[in-house]
Amino acid sequence: MDTEILNIEEKEFLSFIINPFKKKVVYISKEKARQGKREYIYIQLSDSPCQLPCFPEGELYKNMEVKKHYTLNELGL
């Protein structure tokens, strides 16, 4: 059985955020912030980037690898 990359809450949140732009999403990744032990979700759209607010490192999106580009399908979105 494959492990889900996102938990239910993470899927619901990202689905809500990307819904108006779903057809424009190229990839979603988890990135490290430049300062401190923080991370953020980066969404690359076909016409612009989108960065969500930072969160403490290792607290959210635990099954996503840093700097890996995920498709919506891979994330179950």
N, C-alpha and C positions, 0 to 999 in steps of 0.2 A: 504494500500500500504506500503510495507516494505521500510525502508530507506536504501539506499546503504551505505555500510561501506566506500568505497573509491569513491572519485570524479573521473571524467574523466582523469584529469592530473595525479593523483596518480596511477590509473590503468595503464595508458600508460607507466609511468616511471617504475613501478614495473614489468610490463610485459616485457619491454625491458631488465631490469636487470636480471630477472630470466630465460629468454627464453633459453639460452644454458644449463641451469641446471634444467629446469622445472620438469623433471621426478624424480629428486633427492630431491625436496623440501618436507620436512616433515611438517613444519609449518612456519608461519611468525608472528612476534609479534612486538609490540611497547614497548620499554623499556625506563626507566629514566636513564640518564647519572649520574655517581657518583658525579660529581661536577657541580654546577650551575643549572639553570633552563633550562635544555636541555633534549632532547629525541633523540632516534634513532630507526631505523628499524633493527630488527634482523631476519635473515633468517637461519633456521636450515636445513641444507642439510643432506642427509643420511650418508655422509662421512666427513662432516666438517661444521663448523659454518661460517656465513658471517654477518658482521656488517656494515651497511651503515653509512655515516657521520652524525654527530649530527645536529640537527636543534633546534631553540628556542621552548621551551615547549608551546604546545597548538596552534602552527601555521600550522602544517601539520598533516595529518592523524587524523583529529579531531574526527572522528566517531569510531576510533579504541580504545579499552580499553587497558590500560597499563597492561603488563604481561599476556594478554590473548593470547593463541595460536590459530591462525586462519589457516584454510586450504585454499588452493587455490580456491576451490569452494565457500567457505564462502565469500571470497574477490572478487569473480567474475573474477578470473584470469584463 
